[in-house]
Amino acid sequence: MNATAFQTLRALADGAFHSGEDIARLLGLTRSAVWYGIRDLNAAGLQVETVRGRGYRLARPLSLLDKTVVGQALGPLAGDFELEIVNSLESTNSTLLARAAEGAPSGLVLAAEQQLAGRGRRGRAWRSQMGHALTFSLLWRFSCGARELAGLSLAVGIALARALRAAGAAGARLKWPNDILLPEGKLAGILIEMQGDMLGPSAAVIGIGVNVRADAAVSAAVDQPVADLEGAAGMAVDRNALLAALLRELHGVINIVAARGFAPLRGEWQALHAFQDQPVSLLLPDGSELCGLARGVADDGALLLDTDGEITRHHSGECSLRAAQVAA
């Protein structure tokens, strides 16, 4: 979507009717430019209703991100973050990794209304519709090395589960190493990419995607069941309040990991573990599978798999977890 379409979207975000003349006056555009903006919104899958004599409106209001609103919701913690909101880019993680290499400060948050090439773990694409997801990345710098941050993705999962449960997804659970699940499917995902020395200092770019509103086109394009926060909460979700809540929780768990490692959070993670003591299948790097019972995680975040009474450790960069298919 071009800049005019984004401007038009913001003018219509409240879901009320607005005449083409009023939109043009508000945005300093011609009526023709507004018409093209409406056309582009419809082409992007955002349903804009047109009623003669009343104007245009979105079929459903959208909660678009606003830096001032998020800052106010963060309260005393606002000074620990530097928030940038952009209309569209390829990937918040890729962009922030480049910024980190150039010396960007710790606490920089990059949020995008639209990602054209959002990425998930193991090279998967992250798909979302405009205004229907919350996608952002956070840069955090550590004095320690990456070796001491092995459980960071699990700690981030705890932060997400806390915030999402408080926002209405009471059944949110954790899947090792980086997914948040509801019974209906995947609610949110995490992608952490590291820079720096194994002994320190180091920097983490923490990418987060949350499915806020259901979207049939996105569900049809992915290879797994998808859940959404509004469906779980039974009401509209303010994405600004959600972003602030997530950043508050992230601030807390990241500082714990930086000071004491993942061990203090291990018990909470296991209490939220979707597959605790259940049969699972682990996809190994060579393509083979290992089946056993998920016995939680170690102090460093490694998955503990019980195979015929023998406990083995597995690390998140090596393998992928699935619920085991148990015959009836």
N, C-alpha and C positions, 0 to 999 in steps of 0.2 A: 504494500500500500504506500502511496506517495504522501507527501506532507499535507496536501489539501484534504485527502481522505481522513487522515488522522485528526486534523482540525475539525472536520465535519463530525467525526465520531465523538469527539469531546463535547461538541455542542449538543449532540443528541443523547449523551450517555444517561441522562436522568429518566429517559423513557417517556417524557412528555412530548406533545406535538409542538413543533416549531415550524414556522413558515419559512419558505426559501428566502424571502426578503429579510426576515429577522436574522437568519443564519448568516446571510451575506453581509448584513450590517455589522453583526457581532464580530465576524472574522476579517472584515475588510476585504471581502472577495466579491467577484461578480456573481450574479445569479447563475450564469452558465458554469462557473467553476464549482459552485455548490452542487449543481445537477451532476457534474462529473464525479464529484466526491461521493454523492449518494450512489451512483452507478458502481463505483469502485468498492464501496462497502458491501453492496449486494453481491458483487462478484467474489468478494472474500468470504462469503458465507454468513455475513451479518444481516439478518433480515430487517430491512427498513420498510415500514408501511407508509404508503402514500395515500392521503385522503384529500380530495378536492375541497378547498375552502378551509382546511385545518393545517395542512402541511405534512411534515414528515415526523416519524418517530420510530425508535427501535422497538422491535416486538417485545424485547425484555431489556430493562435497564442494565447498564454495565457499571461496575465499580472500577474505575480507572485509577491508576496510581498517581499520588500527589505527594511530592517531597515534603511539603509543609505539614500536611496531615500526618504523615508517618512520623516526622520529627516530634510533633506534639504528643503523639501516642507513646513514643519512646520515653518521654519524660527525662529524668536525670541521666539516662544512658545515651541520650541523643549525641552528646559530645564525644562518645567513643566510636561513633560511626560517621562515615562520610558517604552520603547516599546520592547516587546518580540514577536517574530514570530516563530511559531512551525509548523512542517509539519502536524501533526495529533494528535488529542486527543479526549477524549470523549465529553467534553463540556467546552467551555471557561468560562462560568459562574460558573460551579461547581468547576473548578480548581481554579479560582480566589477567590471564596468564601473561599476555604480552605486556600489559601495564605493570604487572608485578616485576617482570624482568627489567623494566625501565625505572624501578624504584618507587612505585606507587605505595602509599602509606597503609599500614595495618588498619583494618576497620573499614576499608573501602568496600561499598556495596554497589553492585551494578545490577539494576533490574530492568527488564525489557518487556514491553507489552507484546511484542512479537519476536519470536526467534525463528530464523529461516533455516538454521541448521543446528538445532539444539541436540546435545549429545547425552547419552546415558552410558552406563557401565558396559564394558566389553564391546564398544563401538556402536551400540544401538542408537537409533535416532529417537529423540524425545519430541513427540508430536503434541501440539496444542493449538486451540483456536484463540483468536484475539479476545482478550478479556475473560477467557474461560479458565485460565490457569494462572498460577503465580510462579514466575520463573526468575531466579536471581542468583547471583554468585557473590560470595563474601571472601575477601582477602584477609588472612590473619598471619602475622609474623610471629615466629617462636625463636627463643634463644637456643632451644635444644634442637637436636637433629631429627630427621624423619624416623629413625629407628625407635625413638621414644614416643612416637605419636601413632603407634600401630593400631590403637583402639579408637582413633579419632572419628572414623566413620560411624562406629557404633554409638559413640557419645552424641554425635550429631543426630542420629536416629532417635535417641532419647529426647533431645530437645524438640524435634518435630512431633513426636508422639505426644508430649506434654501439651504443646500448643494446639495441635489438631484435636485432641480430646477435649480441651477447654473450649474450642470453637464449635463443638457439636458432634465430632466423630468419636463418640464414647467407646466404640469397639475397635479403635485403631490399635494394631499390633505391629511388632517388628519382625522382619525377615532378614536373617543374616545374609550379607553384611550391610545392606544399604537401602532396603525398601520398607515402606510403611503400607500395611495392608488393612483392608476391611473385608468382611466376609464376601462382599460382592466383587472384590478385585483390588488392584494396586491403586493406592491413594496418592502416594508421593514417592519420589526417588531422590537419591543423593549421588553425586559424582565429585570425588575429591582428587585433586591433582596437586602434586608436591613439587616444590623447587628448593634448591639449596643443597647443603652438605649433609651427609648422613650423621655427622657429629655436631652439626649446627654452625651458624644459624640456619633456619629453614622457613619456608613460607607455604601455606596451604591455600589453595583456591577451592572453596567449598560451594559447589553448585547444587541448587535445590529446585525441584519442580513439584508443584502441588496441583492436582486436578481439583479445581474449585467448582466448576459447573460442568455437568454432563454435556457431551457433544457426540452426536451419533457418527459424524464423519471421522472423528479421531478414534472412537471405539472400533470402527470398521477397519481402520488402517493399522492397528497394532495387533500383535500376536498373543495377547493375554487379556483376561478380563480386567476392566477398568472401573474404579469406583470414583465418586466425587464428593467433595465436602458438603456442598449444598444439599445433595440428596441425603447424606447422613444426618445433617443438622435439621433438615426440614424447613429451611428458611434461607433467604439471601445472605451472602457473606460479604462483609466489607473487606476487600483485599488490602486496604491500607492498614486496618486494625490487625489483620492476619500477619502482614509483613512485620509490623512492629512487635507482635507477640512472638513470632519466630526468632527475631533478632534478640529479644530479651532472653529467651531460653538458650539460644546459641551462645550468647555472652557468658552465661553461667557455666555451661558444661565445658566450653573451650578453656576457660580459666582453670577449671578443676583439672582437666587433662594436662594443661601446661605446667601446673604446680605439682600434681600427684599422680599423673597417669590415668589410665582407664579404670584401674582396680576399684576406686570408690564408687563407681557407677555400675559395676558389674551386676550387683544384685537387682537393681532397678531394670537393667536391660533384660535379664532373664525372666523377671516377672511380666515383662511385656512381650516375650518371645512367642511368636505365633506357633512354632513347632517344638516347643520344649517337651522333651521326652517322647516325641512322636517319631514314627518312621520317616526317613528322608532319603533322598537320592542326591549324591554329590557328583556333579560333572567335573571330571579332572582335566588338566591341561592337555593330556594326550587323547581326549575324546572318550575315554572309558568312564564308567560310573561305579561309584562305591555306595552301597546301601547300608544303613544302620539307624540307630536312634540318636537324635540330636540331644546332647546332654548339656547344652548351653555353651558358654564361652569361657576362655581362660582370662587371666588378668590383662593379657596383651591383646585381647579381642579375637584370638584364634578360636575357630569352631571346634568343639569337642564332639567327636563322633564315636559312638559305641557300636563296634562291629563284633558280635559274638563275645561280648565281655571285654574286648580290648579297646581302650580309648586311644584314638589318634587325633592329632592336631592338624588343622588346615587353615591356611591364611587366605584372606579375601582376594588378593591379587592372583591367586592360582586357580580358583574353582568357583562353581556356581551351584547354588542349593535349590532343590525342588522337593515338594512334598512327594513322598513315595506313593506309587500307585499300588494300593492294596486290593487284592482280589476279594470279591464278596463271598 
